[in-house]
Amino acid sequence: MSSFNHTQYLPHKNEAIVGAGGRWLGVYNELDRYNVTAVGGRVVDVGVGGLILGCGLSYLSDLYGLTCDNVVNFEMVLANGSVTNANANHNQDLFQAMKGGANNFGVVTRFTLKTYSINQVWGGIKSYSLDQLPALLAAMQEYQSNPNKDLYANLMLQAFTTNATVGAVLNMVYLKPVVNASAFAPFYSIPTTGDTTKIQSLTQMMSGQRVPPLPRWDWFSTSFRPTASLYQKIGDIVTKAPELAAIQSTAGGSLAIGVQPINTNLIQAGNKHGGNSLGLPNVNQTWFVLDAGWINADGDAMIHNATRALNGRIEDASRAEGVYEPYQFMNDASWDQDVIGRYGVKGQRNMRRVQRKYDPDMVFQNLVSGGWKLPKSIPGAYDY
């Protein structure tokens, strides 16, 4: 799909037509010519199609929802070879199912996306020593607890808990050219080891994101409603659990955690844009991710099992606190997590109806390898 990479801005509609095989840097560079942007990937080398079909989390999401919620139209090829469009007025059932639907319904050739007048921002990366992780997690709880969340403020906390020399990083952005916005006040008193924050374009800010140069990666995703005590427990788990030794014993074995705060406005924005398949509750929550990297294939099973066990410890802790949320963010999930099975029942039922209508021979269920498929059993639906 890499040749499907053209981006065309439609100024009279405040929309952009984006090829499904492109990467976000190409999209952003084209839109920067018009001082607009899209609700897209936070790492510029990420592919357009994979991010959107996995829902897509953006630095603009508190304002405008997930990337999939900002799709105006999916142009796609169905299992019978026909080309169709899915939008709010045509194939509405397919349109909603595609927002979270991965590769279950067709091959998308291009997306039409909403665009927004955002260019110059304040942001960058603040770096910390690993021993500041408890303070950073406490600050994250305070940041998320603000009842009047500033929707122009967004961030992601990462900590490399197997590599103290790297420590922790806070990727942060204020979507206006305002220095040291009060929304980030809980973090300002924590000593840094480095700071690249400044006024720059949003594209420049995202181009500075760090991607460690390891050839093999596995992810695990979980969600919870944040509390101070849970963050304290998580800090202990990701720095002291025995699984860390297994990861470090593998060539190049490295673990990073990602703490992604999700505000209720993200859920509400999705509902305003016609809804999606996810069934997200209207509560502030955290989408937490474990990223494990290593070098050789002979470490695959050990790393996968160790990271899965760590994720289980965190889920057990959130259940014990009564704040566990079943949703698993597809873009951060591992291959054997039951991602679509954690969507709401209503969304899953609609997806099954859409599958039977647009792919009755189950081409995308049975013949297309990879990705997260519809569950074999959906409550209240006619199953396989």
Secondary structure, 3 states (H helix, E strand, C coil): CCCCCCEEEECCCCEEEEECCCEHHHHHHHHHCCCCEECCCCCCCCEHHHHHHCCCCCCCHHHHCCCHHHEEEEEEECCCCCEEEEECCCCHHHHHHHCCCCCCCCEEEEEEEEEECCCEEEEEEEEECHHHHHHHHHHHHHHHHCCCCCCCEEEEEEECCCCCCCCEEEEEEECCCCCCCHHHHHHHCCCCCEECCEEEEHHHHHHCCCCCCCCEEEEEEEEECCCHHHHHHHHHHHHHCCHHHHHHCCCCCEEEEEEEEECHHHHHHHHHCCCCCCCCCCCCEEEEEEEEEECCHHHHHHHHHHHHHHHHHHHHHHHHHCCEECCCCHHHCCCCCCCHHHCCHHHHHHHHHHHHHHCCCCHHHHCCCCCCCCCCCCCCCCCC
